[in-house]
């Protein structure tokens, strides 16, 4: 995943759901050193979400 190399962790809903699995992910940003780092991490996530999914990342 592209975010892995940036220090942003993404996990599927099976890691945090206690019953029926929602179509969701958990996002972990760690502890940004300042607001600018947090802003940049959130921008990277937003940019990725704005893109169309690549065929190689689709799960069947």
PDBQT receptor file of N, H, CA, C and O in Angstrom, charges set to zero:
ATOM      1  N   UNK A   1       0.842  -1.178   0.000  1.00  0.00    +0.000 N 
ATOM      2  CA  UNK A   1       0.000   0.000   0.000  1.00  0.00    +0.000 C 
ATOM      3  C   UNK A   1       0.883   1.236   0.000  1.00  0.00    +0.000 C 
ATOM      4  O   UNK A   1       1.934   1.262   0.640  1.00  0.00    +0.000 OA
ATOM      5  N   UNK A   2       0.455   2.239  -0.710  1.00  0.00    +0.000 N 
ATOM      6  H   UNK A   2      -0.399   2.218  -1.230  1.00  0.00    +0.000 HD
ATOM      7  CA  UNK A   2       1.265   3.451  -0.844  1.00  0.00    +0.000 C 
ATOM      8  C   UNK A   2       1.485   4.188   0.464  1.00  0.00    +0.000 C 
ATOM      9  O   UNK A   2       2.529   4.816   0.637  1.00  0.00    +0.000 OA
ATOM     10  N   UNK A   3       0.551   4.135   1.379  1.00  0.00    +0.000 N 
ATOM     11  H   UNK A   3      -0.298   3.624   1.239  1.00  0.00    +0.000 HD
ATOM     12  CA  UNK A   3       0.698   4.872   2.635  1.00  0.00    +0.000 C 
ATOM     13  C   UNK A   3       1.689   4.216   3.582  1.00  0.00    +0.000 C 
ATOM     14  O   UNK A   3       2.216   4.881   4.474  1.00  0.00    +0.000 OA
ATOM     15  N   UNK A   4       1.951   2.948   3.412  1.00  0.00    +0.000 N 
ATOM     16  H   UNK A   4       1.523   2.407   2.687  1.00  0.00    +0.000 HD
ATOM     17  CA  UNK A   4       2.829   2.224   4.337  1.00  0.00    +0.000 C 
ATOM     18  C   UNK A   4       4.186   2.903   4.479  1.00  0.00    +0.000 C 
ATOM     19  O   UNK A   4       4.715   2.991   5.587  1.00  0.00    +0.000 OA
ATOM     20  N   UNK A   5       4.751   3.377   3.389  1.00  0.00    +0.000 N 
ATOM     21  H   UNK A   5       4.321   3.305   2.489  1.00  0.00    +0.000 HD
ATOM     22  CA  UNK A   5       6.062   4.018   3.425  1.00  0.00    +0.000 C 
ATOM     23  C   UNK A   5       6.057   5.418   4.017  1.00  0.00    +0.000 C 
ATOM     24  O   UNK A   5       7.121   6.012   4.193  1.00  0.00    +0.000 OA
ATOM     25  N   UNK A   6       4.884   5.956   4.326  1.00  0.00    +0.000 N 
ATOM     26  H   UNK A   6       4.021   5.473   4.182  1.00  0.00    +0.000 HD
ATOM     27  CA  UNK A   6       4.795   7.315   4.860  1.00  0.00    +0.000 C 
ATOM     28  C   UNK A   6       4.594   7.345   6.369  1.00  0.00    +0.000 C 
ATOM     29  O   UNK A   6       4.543   8.417   6.971  1.00  0.00    +0.000 OA
ATOM     30  N   UNK A   7       4.477   6.159   6.986  1.00  0.00    +0.000 N 
ATOM     31  H   UNK A   7       4.518   5.288   6.497  1.00  0.00    +0.000 HD
ATOM     32  CA  UNK A   7       4.238   6.121   8.430  1.00  0.00    +0.000 C 
ATOM     33  C   UNK A   7       2.767   6.138   8.789  1.00  0.00    +0.000 C 
ATOM     34  O   UNK A   7       2.423   6.267   9.964  1.00  0.00    +0.000 OA
ATOM     35  N   UNK A   8       1.884   6.009   7.796  1.00  0.00    +0.000 N 
ATOM     36  H   UNK A   8       2.164   5.903   6.842  1.00  0.00    +0.000 HD
ATOM     37  CA  UNK A   8       0.447   5.973   8.040  1.00  0.00    +0.000 C 
ATOM     38  C   UNK A   8       0.003   4.525   7.917  1.00  0.00    +0.000 C 
ATOM     39  O   UNK A   8       0.232   3.888   6.889  1.00  0.00    +0.000 OA
ATOM     40  N   UNK A   9      -0.630   4.003   8.960  1.00  0.00    +0.000 N 
ATOM     41  H   UNK A   9      -0.816   4.521   9.795  1.00  0.00    +0.000 HD
ATOM     42  CA  UNK A   9      -1.079   2.616   8.946  1.00  0.00    +0.000 C 
ATOM     43  C   UNK A   9      -2.564   2.510   8.640  1.00  0.00    +0.000 C 
ATOM     44  O   UNK A   9      -3.366   3.302   9.134  1.00  0.00    +0.000 OA
ATOM     45  N   UNK A  10      -2.929   1.523   7.820  1.00  0.00    +0.000 N 
ATOM     46  H   UNK A  10      -2.277   0.879   7.419  1.00  0.00    +0.000 HD
ATOM     47  CA  UNK A  10      -4.328   1.265   7.465  1.00  0.00    +0.000 C 
ATOM     48  C   UNK A  10      -4.610  -0.210   7.732  1.00  0.00    +0.000 C 
ATOM     49  O   UNK A  10      -3.842  -1.074   7.308  1.00  0.00    +0.000 OA
ATOM     50  N   UNK A  11      -5.702  -0.503   8.428  1.00  0.00    +0.000 N 
ATOM     51  H   UNK A  11      -6.325   0.198   8.772  1.00  0.00    +0.000 HD
ATOM     52  CA  UNK A  11      -6.106  -1.895   8.650  1.00  0.00    +0.000 C 
ATOM     53  C   UNK A  11      -7.566  -2.059   8.267  1.00  0.00    +0.000 C 
ATOM     54  O   UNK A  11      -8.356  -1.120   8.364  1.00  0.00    +0.000 OA
ATOM     55  N   UNK A  12      -7.918  -3.264   7.829  1.00  0.00    +0.000 N 
ATOM     56  H   UNK A  12      -7.277  -4.027   7.750  1.00  0.00    +0.000 HD
ATOM     57  CA  UNK A  12      -9.293  -3.569   7.477  1.00  0.00    +0.000 C 
ATOM     58  C   UNK A  12     -10.186  -3.663   8.695  1.00  0.00    +0.000 C 
ATOM     59  O   UNK A  12      -9.706  -3.783   9.822  1.00  0.00    +0.000 OA
ATOM     60  N   UNK A  13     -11.491  -3.608   8.463  1.00  0.00    +0.000 N 
ATOM     61  H   UNK A  13     -11.881  -3.511   7.547  1.00  0.00    +0.000 HD
ATOM     62  CA  UNK A  13     -12.451  -3.594   9.573  1.00  0.00    +0.000 C 
ATOM     63  C   UNK A  13     -12.417  -4.865  10.411  1.00  0.00    +0.000 C 
ATOM     64  O   UNK A  13     -12.840  -4.841  11.567  1.00  0.00    +0.000 OA
ATOM     65  N   UNK A  14     -11.924  -5.977   9.861  1.00  0.00    +0.000 N 
ATOM     66  H   UNK A  14     -11.581  -5.996   8.922  1.00  0.00    +0.000 HD
ATOM     67  CA  UNK A  14     -11.875  -7.208  10.656  1.00  0.00    +0.000 C 
ATOM     68  C   UNK A  14     -10.950  -7.073  11.863  1.00  0.00    +0.000 C 
ATOM     69  O   UNK A  14     -11.052  -7.859  12.805  1.00  0.00    +0.000 OA
ATOM     70  N   UNK A  15     -10.056  -6.094  11.850  1.00  0.00    +0.000 N 
ATOM     71  H   UNK A  15      -9.974  -5.456  11.085  1.00  0.00    +0.000 HD
ATOM     72  CA  UNK A  15      -9.136  -5.886  12.972  1.00  0.00    +0.000 C 
ATOM     73  C   UNK A  15      -9.788  -5.158  14.149  1.00  0.00    +0.000 C 
ATOM     74  O   UNK A  15      -9.277  -5.227  15.267  1.00  0.00    +0.000 OA
ATOM     75  N   UNK A  16     -10.907  -4.461  13.921  1.00  0.00    +0.000 N 
ATOM     76  H   UNK A  16     -11.322  -4.405  13.013  1.00  0.00    +0.000 HD
ATOM     77  CA  UNK A  16     -11.504  -3.684  15.009  1.00  0.00    +0.000 C 
ATOM     78  C   UNK A  16     -13.003  -3.890  15.189  1.00  0.00    +0.000 C 
ATOM     79  O   UNK A  16     -13.563  -3.406  16.172  1.00  0.00    +0.000 OA
ATOM     80  N   UNK A  17     -13.671  -4.590  14.275  1.00  0.00    +0.000 N 
ATOM     81  H   UNK A  17     -13.216  -4.983  13.476  1.00  0.00    +0.000 HD
ATOM     82  CA  UNK A  17     -15.115  -4.803  14.395  1.00  0.00    +0.000 C 
ATOM     83  C   UNK A  17     -15.390  -5.960  15.360  1.00  0.00    +0.000 C 
ATOM     84  O   UNK A  17     -14.652  -6.945  15.378  1.00  0.00    +0.000 OA
ATOM     85  N   UNK A  18     -16.441  -5.840  16.152  1.00  0.00    +0.000 N 
ATOM     86  H   UNK A  18     -17.041  -5.040  16.138  1.00  0.00    +0.000 HD
ATOM     87  CA  UNK A  18     -16.775  -6.898  17.112  1.00  0.00    +0.000 C 
ATOM     88  C   UNK A  18     -17.941  -7.756  16.645  1.00  0.00    +0.000 C 
ATOM     89  O   UNK A  18     -18.212  -8.797  17.242  1.00  0.00    +0.000 OA
ATOM     90  N   UNK A  19     -18.628  -7.348  15.603  1.00  0.00    +0.000 N 
ATOM     91  H   UNK A  19     -18.408  -6.502  15.118  1.00  0.00    +0.000 HD
ATOM     92  CA  UNK A  19     -19.733  -8.161  15.085  1.00  0.00    +0.000 C 
ATOM     93  C   UNK A  19     -19.703  -8.093  13.560  1.00  0.00    +0.000 C 
ATOM     94  O   UNK A  19     -18.678  -8.402  12.954  1.00  0.00    +0.000 OA
ATOM     95  N   UNK A  20     -20.780  -7.706  12.947  1.00  0.00    +0.000 N 
ATOM     96  H   UNK A  20     -21.613  -7.455  13.440  1.00  0.00    +0.000 HD
ATOM     97  CA  UNK A  20     -20.849  -7.618  11.491  1.00  0.00    +0.000 C 
ATOM     98  C   UNK A  20     -19.786  -6.649  10.979  1.00  0.00    +0.000 C 
ATOM     99  O   UNK A  20     -19.675  -5.520  11.455  1.00  0.00    +0.000 OA
ATOM    100  N   UNK A  21     -19.014  -7.108  10.009  1.00  0.00    +0.000 N 
ATOM    101  H   UNK A  21     -19.104  -8.026   9.622  1.00  0.00    +0.000 HD
ATOM    102  CA  UNK A  21     -17.924  -6.285   9.502  1.00  0.00    +0.000 C 
ATOM    103  C   UNK A  21     -18.432  -5.174   8.588  1.00  0.00    +0.000 C 
ATOM    104  O   UNK A  21     -19.021  -5.450   7.543  1.00  0.00    +0.000 OA
ATOM    105  N   UNK A  22     -18.209  -3.923   8.977  1.00  0.00    +0.000 N 
ATOM    106  H   UNK A  22     -17.731  -3.699   9.826  1.00  0.00    +0.000 HD
ATOM    107  CA  UNK A  22     -18.582  -2.821   8.088  1.00  0.00    +0.000 C 
ATOM    108  C   UNK A  22     -17.548  -2.692   6.970  1.00  0.00    +0.000 C 
ATOM    109  O   UNK A  22     -16.426  -3.183   7.096  1.00  0.00    +0.000 OA
ATOM    110  N   UNK A  23     -17.920  -2.048   5.904  1.00  0.00    +0.000 N 
ATOM    111  H   UNK A  23     -18.831  -1.649   5.801  1.00  0.00    +0.000 HD
ATOM    112  CA  UNK A  23     -16.948  -1.739   4.850  1.00  0.00    +0.000 C 
ATOM    113  C   UNK A  23     -16.208  -0.493   5.305  1.00  0.00    +0.000 C 
ATOM    114  O   UNK A  23     -16.603   0.631   4.993  1.00  0.00    +0.000 OA
ATOM    115  N   UNK A  24     -15.134  -0.707   6.044  1.00  0.00    +0.000 N 
ATOM    116  H   UNK A  24     -14.813  -1.619   6.297  1.00  0.00    +0.000 HD
ATOM    117  CA  UNK A  24     -14.421   0.401   6.662  1.00  0.00    +0.000 C 
ATOM    118  C   UNK A  24     -12.957   0.034   6.863  1.00  0.00    +0.000 C 
ATOM    119  O   UNK A  24     -12.567  -1.124   6.718  1.00  0.00    +0.000 OA
ATOM    120  N   UNK A  25     -12.166   1.027   7.195  1.00  0.00    +0.000 N 
ATOM    121  H   UNK A  25     -12.483   1.968   7.313  1.00  0.00    +0.000 HD
ATOM    122  CA  UNK A  25     -10.769   0.820   7.559  1.00  0.00    +0.000 C 
ATOM    123  C   UNK A  25     -10.475   1.648   8.799  1.00  0.00    +0.000 C 
ATOM    124  O   UNK A  25     -11.149   2.639   9.080  1.00  0.00    +0.000 OA
ATOM    125  N   UNK A  26      -9.466   1.228   9.526  1.00  0.00    +0.000 N 
ATOM    126  H   UNK A  26      -8.918   0.423   9.297  1.00  0.00    +0.000 HD
ATOM    127  CA  UNK A  26      -8.953   2.018  10.624  1.00  0.00    +0.000 C 
ATOM    128  C   UNK A  26      -7.692   2.721  10.145  1.00  0.00    +0.000 C 
ATOM    129  O   UNK A  26      -6.883   2.123   9.435  1.00  0.00    +0.000 OA
ATOM    130  N   UNK A  27      -7.518   3.965  10.518  1.00  0.00    +0.000 N 
ATOM    131  H   UNK A  27      -8.176   4.451  11.094  1.00  0.00    +0.000 HD
ATOM    132  CA  UNK A  27      -6.353   4.743  10.102  1.00  0.00    +0.000 C 
ATOM    133  C   UNK A  27      -5.567   5.128  11.346  1.00  0.00    +0.000 C 
ATOM    134  O   UNK A  27      -6.125   5.693  12.286  1.00  0.00    +0.000 OA
ATOM    135  N   UNK A  28      -4.261   4.822  11.355  1.00  0.00    +0.000 N 
ATOM    136  H   UNK A  28      -3.807   4.363  10.591  1.00  0.00    +0.000 HD
ATOM    137  CA  UNK A  28      -3.391   5.189  12.467  1.00  0.00    +0.000 C 
ATOM    138  C   UNK A  28      -2.312   6.134  11.962  1.00  0.00    +0.000 C 
ATOM    139  O   UNK A  28      -1.544   5.793  11.062  1.00  0.00    +0.000 OA
ATOM    140  N   UNK A  29      -2.262   7.306  12.539  1.00  0.00    +0.000 N 
ATOM    141  H   UNK A  29      -2.886   7.583  13.270  1.00  0.00    +0.000 HD
ATOM    142  CA  UNK A  29      -1.276   8.309  12.137  1.00  0.00    +0.000 C 
ATOM    143  C   UNK A  29      -0.078   8.347  13.075  1.00  0.00    +0.000 C 
ATOM    144  O   UNK A  29       0.875   9.085  12.826  1.00  0.00    +0.000 OA
ATOM    145  N   UNK A  30      -0.110   7.577  14.134  1.00  0.00    +0.000 N 
ATOM    146  H   UNK A  30      -0.885   6.978  14.337  1.00  0.00    +0.000 HD
ATOM    147  CA  UNK A  30       0.983   7.627  15.100  1.00  0.00    +0.000 C 
ATOM    148  C   UNK A  30       0.905   8.914  15.897  1.00  0.00    +0.000 C 
ATOM    149  O   UNK A  30      -0.184   9.407  16.191  1.00  0.00    +0.000 OA
ATOM    150  N   UNK A  31       2.043   9.450  16.239  1.00  0.00    +0.000 N 
ATOM    151  H   UNK A  31       2.928   9.050  16.000  1.00  0.00    +0.000 HD
ATOM    152  CA  UNK A  31       2.095  10.693  17.005  1.00  0.00    +0.000 C 
ATOM    153  C   UNK A  31       2.839  11.747  16.186  1.00  0.00    +0.000 C 
ATOM    154  O   UNK A  31       4.060  11.859  16.289  1.00  0.00    +0.000 OA
ATOM    155  N   UNK A  32       2.118  12.517  15.378  1.00  0.00    +0.000 N 
ATOM    156  H   UNK A  32       1.125  12.426  15.295  1.00  0.00    +0.000 HD
ATOM    157  CA  UNK A  32       2.794  13.556  14.601  1.00  0.00    +0.000 C 
ATOM    158  C   UNK A  32       3.501  14.536  15.539  1.00  0.00    +0.000 C 
ATOM    159  O   UNK A  32       3.008  14.839  16.625  1.00  0.00    +0.000 OA
ATOM    160  N   UNK A  33       4.657  15.021  15.104  1.00  0.00    +0.000 N 
ATOM    161  H   UNK A  33       5.057  14.775  14.222  1.00  0.00    +0.000 HD
ATOM    162  CA  UNK A  33       5.419  15.912  15.991  1.00  0.00    +0.000 C 
ATOM    163  C   UNK A  33       4.799  17.298  16.114  1.00  0.00    +0.000 C 
ATOM    164  O   UNK A  33       5.047  18.009  17.088  1.00  0.00    +0.000 OA
ATOM    165  N   UNK A  34       3.982  17.687  15.116  1.00  0.00    +0.000 N 
ATOM    166  H   UNK A  34       3.780  17.110  14.325  1.00  0.00    +0.000 HD
ATOM    167  CA  UNK A  34       3.317  18.984  15.184  1.00  0.00    +0.000 C 
ATOM    168  C   UNK A  34       2.098  18.985  14.263  1.00  0.00    +0.000 C 
ATOM    169  O   UNK A  34       1.833  18.011  13.559  1.00  0.00    +0.000 OA
ATOM    170  N   UNK A  35       1.370  20.087  14.281  1.00  0.00    +0.000 N 
ATOM    171  H   UNK A  35       1.586  20.879  14.852  1.00  0.00    +0.000 HD
ATOM    172  CA  UNK A  35       0.148  20.180  13.474  1.00  0.00    +0.000 C 
ATOM    173  C   UNK A  35       0.439  20.107  11.976  1.00  0.00    +0.000 C 
ATOM    174  O   UNK A  35      -0.378  19.593  11.213  1.00  0.00    +0.000 OA
ATOM    175  N   UNK A  36       1.565  20.602  11.562  1.00  0.00    +0.000 N 
ATOM    176  H   UNK A  36       2.229  21.020  12.182  1.00  0.00    +0.000 HD
ATOM    177  CA  UNK A  36       1.920  20.546  10.142  1.00  0.00    +0.000 C 
ATOM    178  C   UNK A  36       2.097  19.091   9.688  1.00  0.00    +0.000 C 
ATOM    179  O   UNK A  36       1.641  18.729   8.603  1.00  0.00    +0.000 OA
ATOM    180  N   UNK A  37       2.742  18.266  10.490  1.00  0.00    +0.000 N 
ATOM    181  H   UNK A  37       3.112  18.560  11.371  1.00  0.00    +0.000 HD
ATOM    182  CA  UNK A  37       2.880  16.847  10.145  1.00  0.00    +0.000 C 
ATOM    183  C   UNK A  37       1.519  16.155  10.112  1.00  0.00    +0.000 C 
ATOM    184  O   UNK A  37       1.265  15.334   9.232  1.00  0.00    +0.000 OA
ATOM    185  N   UNK A  38       0.644  16.480  11.063  1.00  0.00    +0.000 N 
ATOM    186  H   UNK A  38       0.850  17.148  11.778  1.00  0.00    +0.000 HD
ATOM    187  CA  UNK A  38      -0.706  15.930  11.065  1.00  0.00    +0.000 C 
ATOM    188  C   UNK A  38      -1.461  16.366   9.812  1.00  0.00    +0.000 C 
ATOM    189  O   UNK A  38      -2.113  15.552   9.158  1.00  0.00    +0.000 OA
ATOM    190  N   UNK A  39      -1.372  17.633   9.486  1.00  0.00    +0.000 N 
ATOM    191  H   UNK A  39      -0.842  18.295  10.017  1.00  0.00    +0.000 HD
ATOM    192  CA  UNK A  39      -2.036  18.163   8.287  1.00  0.00    +0.000 C 
ATOM    193  C   UNK A  39      -1.555  17.428   7.035  1.00  0.00    +0.000 C 
ATOM    194  O   UNK A  39      -2.362  17.061   6.180  1.00  0.00    +0.000 OA
ATOM    195  N   UNK A  40      -0.255  17.215   6.928  1.00  0.00    +0.000 N 
ATOM    196  H   UNK A  40       0.400  17.513   7.623  1.00  0.00    +0.000 HD
ATOM    197  CA  UNK A  40       0.315  16.530   5.771  1.00  0.00    +0.000 C 
ATOM    198  C   UNK A  40      -0.151  15.074   5.696  1.00  0.00    +0.000 C 
ATOM    199  O   UNK A  40      -0.481  14.582   4.617  1.00  0.00    +0.000 OA
ATOM    200  N   UNK A  41      -0.177  14.397   6.824  1.00  0.00    +0.000 N 
ATOM    201  H   UNK A  41       0.091  14.796   7.701  1.00  0.00    +0.000 HD
ATOM    202  CA  UNK A  41      -0.638  13.003   6.834  1.00  0.00    +0.000 C 
ATOM    203  C   UNK A  41      -2.098  12.910   6.406  1.00  0.00    +0.000 C 
ATOM    204  O   UNK A  41      -2.458  12.036   5.617  1.00  0.00    +0.000 OA
ATOM    205  N   UNK A  42      -2.937  13.800   6.918  1.00  0.00    +0.000 N 
ATOM    206  H   UNK A  42      -2.644  14.509   7.559  1.00  0.00    +0.000 HD
ATOM    207  CA  UNK A  42      -4.344  13.797   6.537  1.00  0.00    +0.000 C 
ATOM    208  C   UNK A  42      -4.520  14.158   5.061  1.00  0.00    +0.000 C 
ATOM    209  O   UNK A  42      -5.417  13.628   4.406  1.00  0.00    +0.000 OA
ATOM    210  N   UNK A  43      -3.689  15.043   4.532  1.00  0.00    +0.000 N 
ATOM    211  H   UNK A  43      -2.960  15.473   5.064  1.00  0.00    +0.000 HD
ATOM    212  CA  UNK A  43      -3.745  15.388   3.114  1.00  0.00    +0.000 C 
ATOM    213  C   UNK A  43      -3.402  14.176   2.259  1.00  0.00    +0.000 C 
ATOM    214  O   UNK A  43      -4.033  13.944   1.228  1.00  0.00    +0.000 OA
ATOM    215  N   UNK A  44      -2.404  13.400   2.682  1.00  0.00    +0.000 N 
ATOM    216  H   UNK A  44      -1.892  13.588   3.520  1.00  0.00    +0.000 HD
ATOM    217  CA  UNK A  44      -2.022  12.199   1.927  1.00  0.00    +0.000 C 
ATOM    218  C   UNK A  44      -3.163  11.186   1.893  1.00  0.00    +0.000 C 
ATOM    219  O   UNK A  44      -3.424  10.574   0.857  1.00  0.00    +0.000 OA
ATOM    220  N   UNK A  45      -3.841  11.009   3.026  1.00  0.00    +0.000 N 
ATOM    221  H   UNK A  45      -3.629  11.506   3.868  1.00  0.00    +0.000 HD
ATOM    222  CA  UNK A  45      -4.978  10.094   3.079  1.00  0.00    +0.000 C 
ATOM    223  C   UNK A  45      -6.097  10.619   2.173  1.00  0.00    +0.000 C 
ATOM    224  O   UNK A  45      -6.686   9.849   1.414  1.00  0.00    +0.000 OA
ATOM    225  N   UNK A  46      -6.392  11.906   2.244  1.00  0.00    +0.000 N 
ATOM    226  H   UNK A  46      -5.913  12.532   2.860  1.00  0.00    +0.000 HD
ATOM    227  CA  UNK A  46      -7.448  12.497   1.416  1.00  0.00    +0.000 C 
ATOM    228  C   UNK A  46      -7.122  12.360  -0.067  1.00  0.00    +0.000 C 
ATOM    229  O   UNK A  46      -8.003  12.050  -0.869  1.00  0.00    +0.000 OA
ATOM    230  N   UNK A  47      -5.865  12.590  -0.435  1.00  0.00    +0.000 N 
ATOM    231  H   UNK A  47      -5.149  12.843   0.216  1.00  0.00    +0.000 HD
ATOM    232  CA  UNK A  47      -5.462  12.454  -1.840  1.00  0.00    +0.000 C 
ATOM    233  C   UNK A  47      -5.662  11.023  -2.326  1.00  0.00    +0.000 C 
ATOM    234  O   UNK A  47      -6.140  10.805  -3.440  1.00  0.00    +0.000 OA
ATOM    235  N   UNK A  48      -5.299  10.053  -1.498  1.00  0.00    +0.000 N 
ATOM    236  H   UNK A  48      -4.910  10.230  -0.594  1.00  0.00    +0.000 HD
ATOM    237  CA  UNK A  48      -5.457   8.657  -1.878  1.00  0.00    +0.000 C 
ATOM    238  C   UNK A  48      -6.938   8.294  -2.024  1.00  0.00    +0.000 C 
ATOM    239  O   UNK A  48      -7.316   7.580  -2.953  1.00  0.00    +0.000 OA
ATOM    240  N   UNK A  49      -7.769   8.784  -1.109  1.00  0.00    +0.000 N 
ATOM    241  H   UNK A  49      -7.462   9.363  -0.354  1.00  0.00    +0.000 HD
ATOM    242  CA  UNK A  49      -9.203   8.492  -1.185  1.00  0.00    +0.000 C 
ATOM    243  C   UNK A  49      -9.856   9.138  -2.407  1.00  0.00    +0.000 C 
ATOM    244  O   UNK A  49     -10.864   8.637  -2.905  1.00  0.00    +0.000 OA
ATOM    245  N   UNK A  50      -9.293  10.238  -2.890  1.00  0.00    +0.000 N 
ATOM    246  H   UNK A  50      -8.474  10.644  -2.486  1.00  0.00    +0.000 HD
ATOM    247  CA  UNK A  50      -9.856  10.940  -4.039  1.00  0.00    +0.000 C 
ATOM    248  C   UNK A  50      -9.539  10.227  -5.358  1.00  0.00    +0.000 C 
ATOM    249  O   UNK A  50     -10.192  10.480  -6.371  1.00  0.00    +0.000 OA
ATOM    250  N   UNK A  51      -8.547   9.343  -5.351  1.00  0.00    +0.000 N 
ATOM    251  H   UNK A  51      -8.017   9.137  -4.529  1.00  0.00    +0.000 HD
ATOM    252  CA  UNK A  51      -8.164   8.617  -6.567  1.00  0.00    +0.000 C 
ATOM    253  C   UNK A  51      -9.103   7.445  -6.826  1.00  0.00    +0.000 C 
ATOM    254  O   UNK A  51      -9.693   6.884  -5.903  1.00  0.00    +0.000 OA
ATOM    255  N   UNK A  52      -9.229   7.090  -8.102  1.00  0.00    +0.000 N 
ATOM    256  H   UNK A  52      -8.750   7.546  -8.852  1.00  0.00    +0.000 HD
ATOM    257  CA  UNK A  52      -9.966   5.875  -8.455  1.00  0.00    +0.000 C 
ATOM    258  C   UNK A  52      -9.118   4.682  -8.025  1.00  0.00    +0.000 C 
ATOM    259  O   UNK A  52      -7.894   4.731  -8.137  1.00  0.00    +0.000 OA
ATOM    260  N   UNK A  53      -9.745   3.609  -7.534  1.00  0.00    +0.000 N 
ATOM    261  H   UNK A  53     -10.740   3.569  -7.443  1.00  0.00    +0.000 HD
ATOM    262  CA  UNK A  53      -8.948   2.447  -7.110  1.00  0.00    +0.000 C 
ATOM    263  C   UNK A  53      -8.238   1.787  -8.293  1.00  0.00    +0.000 C 
ATOM    264  O   UNK A  53      -8.796   1.672  -9.384  1.00  0.00    +0.000 OA
ATOM    265  N   UNK A  54      -7.016   1.362  -8.058  1.00  0.00    +0.000 N 
ATOM    266  H   UNK A  54      -6.563   1.455  -7.172  1.00  0.00    +0.000 HD
ATOM    267  CA  UNK A  54      -6.254   0.657  -9.084  1.00  0.00    +0.000 C 
ATOM    268  C   UNK A  54      -6.734  -0.784  -9.139  1.00  0.00    +0.000 C 
ATOM    269  O   UNK A  54      -7.119  -1.348  -8.115  1.00  0.00    +0.000 OA
ATOM    270  N   UNK A  55      -6.716  -1.376 -10.302  1.00  0.00    +0.000 N 
ATOM    271  H   UNK A  55      -6.404  -0.918 -11.134  1.00  0.00    +0.000 HD
ATOM    272  CA  UNK A  55      -7.156  -2.757 -10.435  1.00  0.00    +0.000 C 
ATOM    273  C   UNK A  55      -6.354  -3.699  -9.553  1.00  0.00    +0.000 C 
ATOM    274  O   UNK A  55      -6.897  -4.673  -9.033  1.00  0.00    +0.000 OA
ATOM    275  N   UNK A  56      -5.073  -3.421  -9.379  1.00  0.00    +0.000 N 
ATOM    276  H   UNK A  56      -4.632  -2.629  -9.801  1.00  0.00    +0.000 HD
ATOM    277  CA  UNK A  56      -4.228  -4.309  -8.568  1.00  0.00    +0.000 C 
ATOM    278  C   UNK A  56      -4.581  -4.268  -7.086  1.00  0.00    +0.000 C 
ATOM    279  O   UNK A  56      -4.216  -5.182  -6.346  1.00  0.00    +0.000 OA
ATOM    280  N   UNK A  57      -5.283  -3.228  -6.636  1.00  0.00    +0.000 N 
ATOM    281  H   UNK A  57      -5.579  -2.486  -7.237  1.00  0.00    +0.000 HD
ATOM    282  CA  UNK A  57      -5.620  -3.129  -5.231  1.00  0.00    +0.000 C 
ATOM    283  C   UNK A  57      -7.007  -3.668  -4.910  1.00  0.00    +0.000 C 
ATOM    284  O   UNK A  57      -7.404  -3.681  -3.744  1.00  0.00    +0.000 OA
ATOM    285  N   UNK A  58      -7.746  -4.108  -5.910  1.00  0.00    +0.000 N 
ATOM    286  H   UNK A  58      -7.423  -4.097  -6.856  1.00  0.00    +0.000 HD
ATOM    287  CA  UNK A  58      -9.082  -4.628  -5.685  1.00  0.00    +0.000 C 
ATOM    288  C   UNK A  58      -9.018  -6.070  -5.192  1.00  0.00    +0.000 C 
ATOM    289  O   UNK A  58      -8.220  -6.867  -5.686  1.00  0.00    +0.000 OA
ATOM    290  N   UNK A  59      -9.855  -6.397  -4.225  1.00  0.00    +0.000 N 
ATOM    291  H   UNK A  59     -10.503  -5.750  -3.824  1.00  0.00    +0.000 HD
ATOM    292  CA  UNK A  59      -9.919  -7.752  -3.690  1.00  0.00    +0.000 C 
ATOM    293  C   UNK A  59     -11.208  -8.388  -4.167  1.00  0.00    +0.000 C 
ATOM    294  O   UNK A  59     -12.281  -7.794  -4.060  1.00  0.00    +0.000 OA
ATOM    295  N   UNK A  60     -11.098  -9.596  -4.693  1.00  0.00    +0.000 N 
ATOM    296  H   UNK A  60     -10.226 -10.078  -4.779  1.00  0.00    +0.000 HD
ATOM    297  CA  UNK A  60     -12.301 -10.300  -5.192  1.00  0.00    +0.000 C 
ATOM    298  C   UNK A  60     -12.574 -11.482  -4.309  1.00  0.00    +0.000 C 
ATOM    299  O   UNK A  60     -13.535 -12.216  -4.539  1.00  0.00    +0.000 OA
TER     300      UNK A  60
